[in-house]
Amino acid sequence: MEQKGNTRKRRAKLLSPKLDVVFQALFGEVGSERITKKFLEAILDKKLEEVDLSRNIVLRRENPKDKMGILDVLVKINQNEYCNVEMQMVEKDNLIERILYYWSRIYGKNLNGSDDYVELKRTIGVLIVNFEIKRLKELGYHSQWKIIEENERKLILTEHLELHIIEIPKIYKIEENEEKEELVKWINFIENPESEKVGEYMKKNEEMKEAKEKLKVMSEDEKMQILAELRLKAIRDEKAIKRFAIKEGLEQGMKQGMKQGMKQGMKQGMKQGMKQGMKQGIEQGMEEGIKQGKKETAKKMKEEGLDIELIKKVTGLTEEEINSL
């Protein structure tokens, strides 16, 4: 009897909204319009007339053979602009270039082959990260970006491009007056929906209360539990692989650099050879380690009976690679 009670207690624990699969289901599913509208209003600092979530493919389907979609949240706002929201738990290389790339893909999809450029819609990219970005060290938890004239008048070139970057760990460094901001409250909810301060926020924020209720239901969903568990494992594996790859890469780089440096001759050859060897060794070690970790995750997802399309999206492996496991 006690064992059953403990099982229920474990299952009742809320899933973390910081996990991309949970975040997408919480803010991206049709039926979450009130929640997402309130959240985006806090980010964009303006009132929105309506939001449309119909372009997001639902991750949770009753039939496990159904195809599942990407983990971002795509929102159509007020019928004339788009907003793509991405939750990122693990620091990746070229993060800024990544958000620009995904913004450009959504922006370009607005235009068909025969359309005029006037048909392009204002597109907003929102990146929420669970780490601090080194390049933005001096900035606050929420930074907003546009294309502006650099020298004299600081004019905005176009309103079609707007990027928002939110760094969750920085909310612990904010000034006292910032704690009252609606966005800070929502980030606290994403950070820990069961905290006392979030409980206080919900007394005056019906949408946040609705979000927590939906999160409770999601946390009892067996498929969401599996997806969340696999994503957590993938994140842990990716972090461990990077640490291992760096260590192995350094060792391999030292050996390769020494060998190449000896051939090139004493002082200069040693310096240049070690530099090149270390770089190649690190890159090769990380590449091999990450690929092996992805294969292990894909194998586990196959054993759980998850759809091949979802496995491809989560791991980045090809269908042939997955089928060979």
C-alpha positions as CSV (number, residue, x, y, z in Angstrom):
1,M,0.0,0.0,0.0
2,E,2.8,2.4,0.9
3,Q,4.5,1.7,-2.4
4,K,1.4,2.6,-4.4
5,G,1.1,5.8,-2.4
6,N,4.7,6.8,-3.2
7,T,4.1,6.1,-6.9
8,R,1.1,8.5,-6.9
9,K,3.2,11.1,-5.1
10,R,6.0,10.9,-7.7
11,R,3.5,11.1,-10.6
12,A,1.9,14.1,-9.0
13,K,5.1,16.2,-9.1
14,L,4.8,19.0,-11.6
15,L,6.8,18.7,-14.8
16,S,9.3,21.6,-15.3
17,P,8.0,24.2,-17.8
18,K,11.7,24.8,-18.6
19,L,11.8,21.5,-20.5
20,D,11.1,22.3,-24.2
21,V,8.6,19.5,-24.6
22,V,6.6,20.7,-21.5
23,F,7.0,24.4,-22.5
24,Q,5.6,23.7,-26.0
25,A,2.6,21.8,-24.7
26,L,1.9,24.4,-22.1
27,F,2.1,27.5,-24.3
28,G,1.7,26.1,-27.8
29,E,-1.4,23.9,-27.8
30,V,-4.8,25.1,-29.0
31,G,-6.7,25.9,-25.8
32,S,-3.8,27.7,-24.3
33,E,-4.6,31.0,-26.0
34,R,-5.4,32.9,-22.8
35,I,-2.2,31.8,-21.1
36,T,0.0,32.5,-24.1
37,K,-1.6,35.9,-24.8
38,K,-0.9,37.0,-21.2
39,F,2.7,35.7,-21.3
40,L,3.5,37.4,-24.7
41,E,2.0,40.7,-23.5
42,A,4.5,40.6,-20.6
43,I,7.3,40.0,-23.0
44,L,6.3,42.4,-25.7
45,D,5.0,45.0,-23.3
46,K,1.8,45.7,-25.2
47,K,-1.8,44.5,-25.3
48,L,-2.6,41.9,-27.9
49,E,-6.0,41.6,-29.6
50,E,-5.8,37.8,-30.3
51,V,-3.4,34.9,-30.7
52,D,-3.6,31.9,-32.9
53,L,-1.9,28.7,-31.9
54,S,-3.3,26.5,-34.7
55,R,0.0,26.2,-36.5
56,N,1.6,24.2,-33.7
57,I,1.5,20.4,-34.0
58,V,0.3,18.8,-30.8
59,L,3.0,16.7,-29.2
60,R,0.6,14.7,-27.1
61,R,-1.5,12.4,-29.3
62,E,-3.6,9.4,-28.3
63,N,-2.2,7.4,-31.3
64,P,1.6,7.0,-30.8
65,K,2.0,6.4,-34.6
66,D,0.9,10.0,-35.3
67,K,3.6,12.4,-36.4
68,M,4.8,15.0,-33.9
69,G,6.2,18.4,-34.5
70,I,9.0,20.7,-33.5
71,L,9.4,22.0,-30.0
72,D,9.2,25.8,-30.6
73,V,5.9,27.7,-30.1
74,L,4.7,29.6,-33.2
75,V,2.0,32.2,-32.5
76,K,0.1,34.4,-35.0
77,I,-0.7,37.7,-33.4
78,N,-3.5,40.1,-34.3
79,Q,-3.8,38.4,-37.8
80,N,-0.8,40.3,-39.1
81,E,2.4,39.2,-37.4
82,Y,4.2,36.1,-36.2
83,C,6.1,35.3,-33.0
84,N,8.3,32.2,-32.5
85,V,9.1,31.3,-28.9
86,E,12.0,28.9,-28.1
87,M,12.9,27.4,-24.8
88,Q,16.6,26.3,-24.6
89,M,18.0,24.4,-21.6
90,V,21.5,23.7,-22.9
91,E,24.0,26.3,-24.1
92,K,24.9,25.7,-27.7
93,D,27.5,27.1,-30.1
94,N,26.5,30.1,-32.3
95,L,23.3,30.7,-30.2
96,I,22.7,34.2,-31.6
97,E,23.2,33.0,-35.2
98,R,20.8,30.2,-34.5
99,I,17.9,32.5,-33.4
100,L,18.5,34.7,-36.5
101,Y,18.4,31.6,-38.7
102,Y,15.1,30.4,-37.3
103,W,13.7,33.9,-37.5
104,S,14.6,34.2,-41.2
105,R,12.9,30.8,-41.9
106,I,9.6,31.9,-40.4
107,Y,9.9,35.4,-42.0
108,G,10.5,33.9,-45.4
109,K,7.6,31.4,-45.2
110,N,5.2,34.4,-45.3
111,L,6.1,34.9,-49.0
112,N,4.9,32.7,-51.8
113,G,6.8,32.6,-55.1
114,S,4.5,35.1,-56.9
115,D,3.9,37.4,-53.9
116,D,5.2,41.0,-53.6
117,Y,7.5,41.8,-50.7
118,V,4.7,43.8,-49.1
119,E,3.1,40.5,-48.2
120,L,6.0,39.8,-45.7
121,K,4.7,39.9,-42.1
122,R,6.4,41.4,-39.0
123,T,8.1,38.5,-37.3
124,I,9.3,38.4,-33.6
125,G,11.7,35.8,-32.2
126,V,11.8,35.1,-28.5
127,L,14.6,33.0,-27.0
128,I,14.3,31.9,-23.4
129,V,17.5,30.3,-22.0
130,N,18.2,28.5,-18.7
131,F,21.8,29.9,-18.6
132,E,23.6,33.3,-18.9
133,I,24.9,34.2,-22.3
134,K,28.5,35.3,-22.1
135,R,28.1,37.9,-24.9
136,L,25.3,39.5,-23.0
137,K,27.0,39.5,-19.6
138,E,26.4,43.3,-18.9
139,L,22.7,43.3,-19.9
140,G,19.6,42.5,-17.8
141,Y,17.5,39.4,-17.8
142,H,15.5,40.6,-20.8
143,S,17.1,42.3,-23.8
144,Q,15.3,43.5,-27.0
145,W,17.0,43.8,-30.4
146,K,16.2,45.5,-33.6
147,I,18.2,46.9,-36.6
148,I,19.1,50.5,-35.9
149,E,21.2,53.2,-37.6
150,E,24.5,53.1,-35.7
151,N,26.1,56.6,-35.9
152,E,23.8,59.6,-35.5
153,R,20.0,59.3,-35.2
154,K,19.7,55.7,-34.1
155,L,16.7,55.2,-36.4
156,I,15.1,51.8,-36.6
157,L,15.5,50.5,-40.1
158,T,12.4,48.2,-40.0
159,E,9.8,47.0,-37.6
160,H,9.7,43.6,-39.3
161,L,12.6,42.3,-37.2
162,E,12.4,42.1,-33.4
163,L,14.2,39.7,-31.2
164,H,13.8,39.1,-27.4
165,I,16.3,37.2,-25.3
166,I,15.4,36.2,-21.8
167,E,18.0,34.7,-19.5
168,I,16.3,32.9,-16.6
169,P,19.2,32.9,-14.1
170,K,19.4,36.7,-14.1
171,I,16.1,37.1,-12.4
172,Y,18.0,36.4,-9.1
173,K,20.1,39.6,-9.8
174,I,17.3,42.0,-10.6
175,E,16.6,45.2,-8.7
176,E,13.8,45.4,-6.2
177,N,11.6,47.6,-8.4
178,E,11.9,45.0,-11.3
179,E,10.3,42.3,-9.2
180,K,6.9,43.9,-9.8
181,E,7.2,43.4,-13.6
182,E,4.8,41.0,-15.1
183,L,7.5,39.3,-17.1
184,V,9.5,38.6,-13.9
185,K,6.5,36.9,-12.5
186,W,6.1,34.7,-15.5
187,I,9.8,33.8,-15.5
188,N,9.5,32.9,-11.9
189,F,6.6,30.6,-12.8
190,I,8.7,28.9,-15.5
191,E,11.6,28.6,-13.1
192,N,9.5,27.1,-10.2
193,P,5.7,27.0,-10.6
194,E,5.4,25.6,-7.0
195,S,7.2,28.4,-5.2
196,E,5.5,30.6,-2.6
197,K,5.9,33.8,-4.6
198,V,4.2,32.2,-7.7
199,G,1.4,31.2,-5.4
200,E,1.0,34.9,-4.5
201,Y,1.1,36.0,-8.1
202,M,-1.7,33.6,-9.0
203,K,-4.0,35.3,-6.7
204,K,-4.1,38.3,-9.1
205,N,-3.3,36.5,-12.3
206,E,-6.0,34.2,-13.6
207,E,-4.0,33.2,-16.6
208,M,-1.0,32.0,-14.5
209,K,-3.4,30.1,-12.3
210,E,-4.9,28.5,-15.5
211,A,-1.3,27.7,-16.6
212,K,-0.6,25.8,-13.4
213,E,-3.8,23.9,-13.6
214,K,-2.9,22.8,-17.1
215,L,0.6,21.9,-15.9
216,K,-0.9,19.7,-13.3
217,V,-3.0,17.8,-15.8
218,M,0.0,17.5,-18.2
219,S,2.1,16.1,-15.3
220,E,-0.4,13.2,-14.9
221,D,-0.3,12.5,-18.7
222,E,1.8,9.3,-19.2
223,K,3.0,10.3,-22.6
224,M,4.2,13.7,-21.3
225,Q,6.0,11.9,-18.4
226,I,7.9,9.7,-21.0
227,L,8.7,12.7,-23.2
228,A,9.9,14.7,-20.2
229,E,12.0,11.8,-18.9
230,L,13.6,11.3,-22.3
231,R,14.4,15.0,-22.7
232,L,15.9,15.2,-19.3
233,K,18.1,12.2,-20.1
234,A,19.1,13.8,-23.5
235,I,20.1,17.0,-21.7
236,R,22.1,15.2,-19.1
237,D,23.8,13.0,-21.8
238,E,24.6,16.1,-23.9
239,K,26.2,17.9,-20.9
240,A,28.2,14.7,-19.9
241,I,29.3,14.1,-23.5
242,K,30.6,17.7,-23.8
243,R,32.6,17.4,-20.6
244,F,34.0,14.0,-21.7
245,A,34.6,15.2,-25.3
246,I,36.6,18.2,-24.1
247,K,38.7,16.1,-21.8
248,E,39.4,13.5,-24.5
249,G,39.9,16.2,-27.1
250,L,42.5,17.9,-25.0
251,E,44.4,14.7,-24.5
252,Q,44.2,13.8,-28.1
253,G,45.0,17.3,-29.2
254,M,48.1,17.3,-27.0
255,K,49.4,14.0,-28.5
256,Q,48.6,15.1,-32.1
257,G,50.0,18.5,-31.5
258,M,53.2,17.1,-30.1
259,K,53.6,14.7,-33.0
260,Q,52.9,17.4,-35.6
261,G,55.0,20.0,-33.7
262,M,58.0,17.7,-33.7
263,K,57.8,17.3,-37.4
264,Q,57.6,21.0,-38.0
265,G,60.6,21.7,-35.9
266,M,61.2,22.8,-32.3
267,K,59.7,26.1,-31.1
268,Q,57.4,27.4,-33.8
269,G,56.4,24.0,-35.1
270,M,55.5,22.8,-31.6
271,K,53.4,25.9,-30.9
272,Q,51.5,25.7,-34.2
273,G,51.2,22.0,-34.3
274,M,49.8,21.7,-30.8
275,K,47.3,24.5,-31.5
276,Q,46.0,22.7,-34.6
277,G,46.1,19.3,-33.0
278,M,44.2,20.4,-29.9
279,K,41.5,22.0,-32.1
280,Q,41.1,19.0,-34.3
281,G,41.1,16.6,-31.3
282,I,38.5,18.6,-29.4
283,E,36.2,18.8,-32.4
284,Q,36.6,15.2,-33.3
285,G,36.1,14.0,-29.7
286,M,32.9,16.2,-29.2
287,E,31.5,15.1,-32.6
288,E,31.9,11.4,-31.9
289,G,30.7,11.7,-28.3
290,I,27.6,13.7,-29.1
291,K,26.7,11.3,-31.9
292,Q,27.0,8.3,-29.7
293,G,24.8,10.0,-27.0
294,K,22.2,10.8,-29.6
295,K,22.1,7.1,-30.8
296,E,21.6,6.0,-27.2
297,T,18.7,8.4,-26.7
298,A,17.1,7.4,-30.0
299,K,17.4,3.7,-29.1
300,K,15.6,4.4,-25.8
301,M,12.9,6.4,-27.5
302,K,12.3,3.5,-30.0
303,E,12.0,1.1,-27.1
304,E,9.3,3.4,-25.6
305,G,7.4,3.2,-28.9
306,L,7.7,6.9,-29.8
307,D,7.1,8.1,-33.4
308,I,10.1,8.2,-35.7
309,E,9.5,11.8,-36.6
310,L,9.8,12.9,-33.0
311,I,13.0,10.9,-32.6
312,K,14.4,12.6,-35.6
313,K,13.5,16.0,-34.2
314,V,14.9,15.3,-30.8
315,T,18.2,13.6,-31.8
316,G,18.9,15.0,-35.3
317,L,19.6,11.5,-36.6
318,T,18.4,10.4,-40.0
319,E,15.6,7.8,-40.4
320,E,18.2,5.3,-41.7
321,E,20.4,5.8,-38.7
322,I,17.5,5.3,-36.3
323,N,16.2,2.2,-38.1
324,S,19.7,0.7,-37.9
325,L,19.7,0.9,-34.0
